[in-house]
Amino acid sequence: MTNQYVPLLFMTGIGAAFALFSVLLLPLVGPRRYNRAKADAYECGIDPTPQALGGGKVPVKYYLTAMLFIIFDIEGVFLYPFAVAFNNLGLIALVEMVLFILTVFVAYAYVWRRGGLEWD
């Protein structure tokens, strides 16, 4: 019974050893001379500008794009188990998956028609 866990413990040990090795090696190979440019956060080469106290305004289109990504990402999460167990499922599962894909396709067509996928 315990022989089943030996490979798992071995891989866990390798991962922990690599993490410890990386942390201990950093002071030896890391940068020794610090300047203002290396200490600043990376902002795509543009100096960050101070924002208003409320954090400034973010376009609504940003949130719409994020929501679209989440919706279509969840579709992929639902499709993967179906594809894996396709041989074991019956005709009912196929019909349900076709209805699911049609529903998502209708949402996709609606968003496309309304211009939600346009990058201005």
C-alpha positions in Angstrom: 0.0 0.0 0.0 2.7 2.5 0.9 4.6 1.7 -2.3 2.0 3.6 -4.3 3.0 6.8 -2.6 6.8 6.5 -3.2 6.7 8.2 -6.6 4.6 11.0 -5.2 6.9 11.6 -2.3 9.9 11.4 -4.6 8.4 14.1 -6.9 7.5 16.2 -3.9 11.1 15.9 -2.6 12.5 17.0 -6.0 10.1 20.0 -6.1 11.1 21.1 -2.6 14.8 20.6 -3.3 14.5 22.7 -6.5 12.7 25.5 -4.6 15.2 25.5 -1.8 18.1 25.4 -4.2 16.7 28.3 -6.2 16.2 30.4 -3.0 19.7 29.7 -1.7 21.3 30.3 -5.1 19.6 33.7 -5.6 22.1 35.8 -3.5 25.0 34.3 -5.3 23.9 34.9 -8.9 21.5 37.8 -8.4 22.2 41.5 -9.2 24.5 43.2 -6.8 24.2 46.8 -7.9 20.7 48.3 -7.4 19.6 51.5 -9.1 16.3 53.3 -9.4 15.3 51.6 -12.6 15.8 48.1 -11.2 14.0 48.9 -8.0 10.9 50.3 -9.7 7.9 48.1 -10.6 7.8 47.1 -14.3 5.2 49.3 -16.0 5.8 48.6 -19.7 8.5 51.3 -19.9 6.0 54.1 -19.0 6.4 56.0 -15.8 3.3 55.4 -13.6 1.2 58.5 -13.1 -0.5 59.3 -9.8 -4.1 58.4 -9.7 -7.0 60.0 -8.0 -7.9 59.0 -4.5 -10.7 56.7 -5.7 -8.3 54.9 -8.0 -9.3 56.6 -11.3 -11.8 55.5 -13.9 -11.5 52.2 -15.7 -13.5 51.7 -18.9 -16.5 49.4 -18.7 -15.2 47.6 -21.8 -12.4 46.1 -19.6 -14.9 44.4 -17.4 -17.0 43.2 -20.3 -14.0 41.6 -21.9 -13.1 39.9 -18.6 -16.7 38.6 -18.2 -16.6 37.3 -21.8 -13.4 35.5 -21.1 -14.8 33.9 -18.0 -18.0 32.7 -19.8 -16.1 31.1 -22.7 -13.5 29.7 -20.3 -16.2 28.0 -18.3 -17.5 26.5 -21.5 -14.2 24.9 -22.1 -14.2 23.5 -18.5 -17.6 21.9 -19.2 -16.6 20.5 -22.5 -13.4 18.8 -21.4 -15.0 16.1 -19.1 -17.6 15.5 -21.8 -14.9 14.8 -24.4 -13.0 12.5 -22.0 -16.1 10.4 -21.1 -17.8 10.6 -24.5 -17.6 6.8 -25.1 -19.3 6.0 -21.8 -22.2 8.5 -22.2 -25.4 7.9 -24.0 -27.3 9.8 -26.6 -28.9 12.0 -24.0 -25.5 13.4 -23.0 -24.8 14.2 -26.6 -28.1 16.0 -27.0 -27.5 18.0 -23.8 -24.0 19.0 -24.9 -25.3 20.1 -28.3 -27.9 22.3 -26.6 -25.2 23.7 -24.3 -23.0 24.6 -27.3 -25.9 26.1 -29.1 -26.7 28.2 -26.0 -23.2 29.4 -25.8 -23.1 30.1 -29.5 -26.2 32.2 -29.3 -24.5 34.3 -26.5 -21.4 34.5 -28.7 -23.3 35.7 -31.7 -25.2 38.3 -29.6 -22.0 39.7 -28.2 -20.4 39.7 -31.6 -23.4 41.5 -33.1 -23.5 44.1 -30.3 -19.8 44.9 -30.9 -18.5 43.4 -27.7 -15.5 41.9 -29.5 -14.3 45.1 -31.2 -11.1 46.6 -29.9 -11.2 50.3 -30.2 
